[in-house]
């Protein structure tokens, strides 16, 4: 009995020969289709289909170029965070679009467990990392360095000047929000803050602001307090309440604040999510926004534009942050990248002059 000879798999050279084109042209059809005219491209692809050529072996491309064509977004948060949190979802959408524009794949590298995250980082098949939530995972940086891969933090930490980063000036952004309320005539303020320390909520002291674990929270608080102090409003007169960005801790903060004999007329919320929880609480108690109090948020998530009333907020340039960060991974430059992008004040109907 004679064995049937095994048919060799079709190669790119076979496609080129069968289609009557050069191997370089055939390669461009699969790897750079935009530079090949449509008629020729269709002919080569049809030839490939007929002879059973499925396309270039991705393993060969990696060996030849040293690139896998994918970027990893690394965070200590669980994977569900990117779908449940409005700001994270908008940021990931911007990153995904920037990757699409460059023809780059995207990989989410996450785990709430630090040991598992380290393993995921060491084994992720990517060309570089975008790092999110750095304070809780300094080992993200160490793992990226150990792999000799480029990495960029997705926010600018004023305390970590040696880390490549793209983001905003948190203090300057908070100054813009606070000055808007001052210009309207407000003199009594309160800050509804994000976490200064992981898992903590309640009233905080000025010392907590200065020694905060989270740089973004601290920067936004300092920006507000400095602006108020320059306007003659003492830092010590401004109640600051840390929240977990949920309905319960925002409600606890507001209950404490409104128990005062002269509650604030202006609230600086450090995120739109906090502001929207506050708006629900105020509305349920018949406290008019902006009639009785003005409320400003931060981020400009989609929900901010459709709340009742629509929320005045600070818009982060997420598309630009994503584009610069992705470009920095795909085309690393010498030196430490530190790119600070401008924010925008978006005035809607949740802020107005205080009642006389």
C-alpha positions in Angstrom: 0.0 0.0 0.0 1.4 3.3 -1.0 1.1 6.3 1.3 -0.6 9.3 -0.2 1.9 12.2 -0.2 1.1 15.0 2.2 0.2 18.2 0.4 2.4 21.1 1.4 0.6 24.1 2.7 0.4 27.0 0.2 3.0 29.8 0.7 3.0 33.5 -0.1 5.4 32.7 -3.0 2.8 30.3 -4.5 0.1 33.0 -4.4 2.4 35.5 -6.1 3.2 33.0 -8.9 -0.4 32.0 -9.4 -1.6 35.5 -9.5 1.2 36.7 -11.7 2.5 39.4 -9.3 5.7 39.9 -7.4 6.1 38.4 -3.9 6.4 42.0 -2.6 3.0 42.9 -4.1 1.4 39.8 -2.6 2.9 40.6 0.7 1.5 44.2 0.6 -2.0 42.8 -0.2 -2.0 41.0 3.2 0.1 43.4 5.3 -0.4 46.9 3.7 -3.6 46.5 1.6 -4.2 50.3 1.5 -1.3 50.7 -1.0 -2.5 48.1 -3.5 -5.2 49.1 -6.0 -8.5 47.3 -5.4 -8.6 45.3 -8.7 -5.1 43.9 -8.0 -5.9 43.3 -4.4 -9.1 41.4 -5.2 -7.2 39.2 -7.7 -4.5 38.2 -5.3 -7.0 37.5 -2.5 -9.1 35.3 -4.8 -6.0 33.4 -5.9 -5.1 32.9 -2.3 -8.5 31.5 -1.6 -8.4 29.1 -4.5 -5.0 27.6 -3.6 -5.8 27.5 0.1 -3.5 30.2 1.4 -4.8 31.6 4.7 -2.4 34.5 5.1 0.9 35.2 6.7 1.9 33.3 9.8 1.7 35.8 12.7 4.6 33.9 14.4 6.8 34.6 11.5 5.9 38.3 11.5 6.9 38.5 15.2 10.2 36.8 14.6 10.9 39.0 11.6 9.9 42.4 13.1 10.1 41.9 16.9 6.6 43.4 17.1 3.3 41.7 17.9 1.1 44.6 16.8 -0.7 45.0 20.2 -0.7 47.3 23.2 -1.6 46.2 26.7 -3.6 48.4 29.1 -2.6 47.3 32.6 -4.5 47.9 35.8 -5.0 46.4 39.3 -8.8 46.8 38.8 -10.8 43.7 37.7 -11.7 43.5 34.0 -15.3 44.4 34.7 -14.2 47.9 35.9 -13.6 49.0 32.3 -17.2 48.2 31.5 -18.9 49.4 34.7 -17.2 52.7 35.4 -18.3 55.5 33.0 -14.9 57.3 33.0 -12.9 54.1 32.5 -15.2 53.0 29.7 -14.8 56.4 27.9 -11.0 56.2 28.3 -10.9 52.7 26.9 -13.1 53.7 24.0 -10.7 56.5 23.2 -7.7 54.1 23.4 -9.4 51.5 21.3 -10.1 54.1 18.6 -6.5 55.3 18.7 -5.4 51.7 18.3 -7.8 51.2 15.4 -6.5 54.2 13.6 -2.9 52.8 13.8 -3.9 49.2 13.0 -2.8 48.1 16.4 -4.4 45.4 18.6 -5.5 46.0 22.2 -5.1 43.7 25.2 -6.5 44.3 28.7 -4.1 43.1 31.4 -5.9 43.2 34.7 -6.4 41.4 38.0 -7.6 42.5 41.4 -4.9 40.1 42.8 -1.4 41.6 42.7 0.4 38.2 42.2 -1.9 37.3 39.3 -1.4 40.7 37.8 2.4 40.3 37.9 2.1 36.9 36.1 -0.2 38.5 33.5 2.2 41.3 32.9 5.2 39.0 32.5 3.3 36.9 29.9 1.3 39.4 28.0 2.1 39.3 24.3 2.2 43.1 23.6 4.6 45.7 22.4 4.2 48.0 25.4 1.9 49.0 28.2 -0.4 51.8 29.1 -0.6 51.9 32.9 -3.7 52.8 34.8 -4.2 53.3 38.6 -0.5 53.4 39.3 -0.6 54.1 43.0 -1.9 50.6 43.9 0.5 48.8 41.7 4.0 50.2 41.5 5.1 46.8 40.3 3.4 47.6 37.0 6.4 49.8 36.3 8.9 47.3 37.5 7.4 44.5 35.3 7.4 46.8 32.2 11.0 47.8 32.9 12.1 44.2 33.4 10.6 43.2 30.0 12.4 46.2 28.3 9.1 47.3 26.9 7.9 50.9 26.5 5.2 52.0 29.0 3.2 55.2 29.6 1.1 56.1 32.6 -2.3 57.4 31.7 -2.1 60.4 34.1 0.6 62.8 35.2 1.6 62.3 38.8 3.3 65.4 40.1 5.3 63.3 42.6 6.6 60.8 40.0 8.6 62.9 37.5 10.7 60.1 36.2 7.7 58.1 34.8 6.6 58.5 31.2 3.1 59.9 31.4 0.3 61.6 29.4 -2.5 63.3 31.2 -3.8 66.6 32.7 -2.7 69.0 35.4 -5.2 68.0 38.1 -4.6 71.1 40.3 -5.0 73.4 37.3 -8.2 71.7 36.2 -9.6 72.1 39.7 -8.6 75.7 39.7 -10.7 76.2 36.6 -13.7 74.6 38.1 -13.4 76.6 41.4 -12.8 79.9 39.6 -16.0 79.4 37.7 -18.0 79.2 40.9 -16.1 82.2 42.4 -16.9 84.3 39.3 -20.6 83.5 39.8 -20.3 85.0 43.3 -20.2 82.0 45.6 -18.3 82.3 48.9 -19.3 79.2 50.8 -17.8 76.0 49.3 -17.5 72.3 50.0 -15.5 69.6 48.3 -16.9 66.1 47.5 -13.7 64.2 47.0 -12.7 60.9 45.6 -10.6 58.6 47.8 -7.5 60.1 49.4 -6.7 56.6 50.8 -7.9 53.3 49.4 -11.3 52.3 51.0 -11.6 55.4 53.2 -14.5 57.8 53.4 -15.7 60.7 55.6 -14.5 64.2 56.6 -10.8 64.7 56.1 -8.2 67.2 57.4 -5.8 69.4 55.4 -3.1 67.1 56.5 -4.9 64.2 54.7 -5.0 66.3 51.6 -1.2 66.9 51.7 -0.3 63.3 52.4 -2.9 61.5 50.2 -2.1 58.2 48.7 -3.9 59.1 45.5 -2.2 61.9 43.5 -5.3 62.9 41.4 -7.5 63.4 44.5 -4.8 65.4 46.3 -4.1 67.5 43.2 -7.7 68.4 42.7 -8.3 69.3 46.3 -5.1 71.4 46.4 -6.2 73.2 43.2 -9.5 74.1 44.8 -8.2 75.2 48.2 -5.4 77.3 46.7 -7.9 79.1 44.4 -10.2 79.8 47.3 -7.4 81.0 49.6 -6.3 83.4 46.9 -9.9 84.8 46.8 -9.8 85.4 50.6 -11.6 82.2 51.6 -9.5 80.3 54.3 -8.7 76.7 53.6 -9.9 75.8 57.1 -13.4 77.0 56.3 -14.0 74.5 53.4 -15.5 71.1 54.4 -13.8 68.3 52.5 -15.5 64.9 52.5 -13.9 61.8 51.0 -16.3 59.4 49.3 -16.1 56.0 47.6 -17.9 57.3 44.6 -21.1 55.6 45.5 -24.5 56.7 46.6 -24.1 55.8 50.3 -20.9 57.7 51.0 -21.9 60.7 49.0 -25.2 60.8 51.0 -23.3 60.6 54.3 -21.1 63.5 53.2 -24.1 65.7 52.2 -26.0 64.9 55.4 -23.0 66.1 57.5 -22.5 69.2 55.3 -26.1 70.3 55.5 -26.2 69.8 59.2 -24.1 73.0 59.5 -25.9 76.2 60.4 -24.7 77.8 57.1 -24.3 75.1 54.5 -22.3 75.8 51.3 -23.9 77.3 48.2 -21.3 75.7 45.9 -20.0 72.1 45.7 -16.9 71.0 43.8 -17.3 67.3 43.1 -14.1 65.6 42.0 -15.8 63.4 39.5 -19.0 63.5 37.5 -20.1 60.2 39.1 -19.9 61.9 42.6 -21.7 64.9 41.3 -24.5 62.9 39.8 -25.0 61.0 43.1 -25.1 64.3 44.9 -27.6 65.7 42.4 -29.9 62.7 43.1 -29.7 63.3 46.8 -30.3 67.0 46.6 -33.3 66.6 44.2 -34.9 64.0 46.5 -34.8 66.5 49.4 -36.1 69.5 47.4 -32.8 71.3 47.3 -32.8 73.1 44.0 -29.8 72.9 41.7 -28.7 75.6 40.8 -31.3 77.6 42.7 -30.2 76.7 46.2 -26.8 75.3 45.4 -24.4 75.1 42.5 -22.7 71.8 41.6 -19.8 71.2 39.3 -18.3 67.9 38.3 -15.1 66.6 36.7 -14.5 64.4 33.5 -17.5 65.1 31.3 -18.8 61.5 31.1 -21.8 61.1 28.7 -24.3 61.0 31.6 -23.3 64.6 32.6 -24.9 66.1 29.6 -28.3 64.4 30.1 -28.8 64.8 33.8 -31.5 67.1 35.2 -30.2 69.7 35.2 -27.3 69.0 32.8 -24.0 69.1 34.8 -21.4 71.8 34.5 -18.1 70.0 34.5 -14.4 69.8 33.5 -13.9 68.0 30.2 -10.8 65.8 30.0 -9.3 65.4 26.5 -9.5 61.6 26.5 -9.1 61.3 22.7 -5.9 63.3 22.8 -4.6 61.4 25.9 -5.2 58.1 24.2 -3.7 59.2 20.9 -0.5 60.5 22.5 -0.1 57.5 24.8 -0.6 55.0 21.9 1.8 56.9 19.7 4.4 56.9 22.5 4.3 53.1 22.6 4.4 52.6 18.9 7.2 55.1 18.4 9.2 55.4 21.6 11.4 58.5 21.8 14.5 59.2 23.8 14.0 60.8 27.2 11.0 60.7 29.6 7.7 61.6 28.0 5.7 64.1 30.2 2.8 65.4 28.2 0.3 67.6 30.0 -2.8 68.4 28.0 -5.3 71.2 28.5 -8.8 70.7 29.9 -12.0 72.5 29.1 -14.7 74.1 31.3 -18.1 72.9 30.0 -20.8 75.2 31.5 -24.3 73.7 31.6 -27.3 74.4 34.0 -26.1 73.0 37.3 -24.2 76.3 38.2 -25.6 79.8 38.7 -25.1 82.8 41.0 -26.1 82.3 44.6 -29.4 83.6 45.8 -29.1 87.0 47.5 
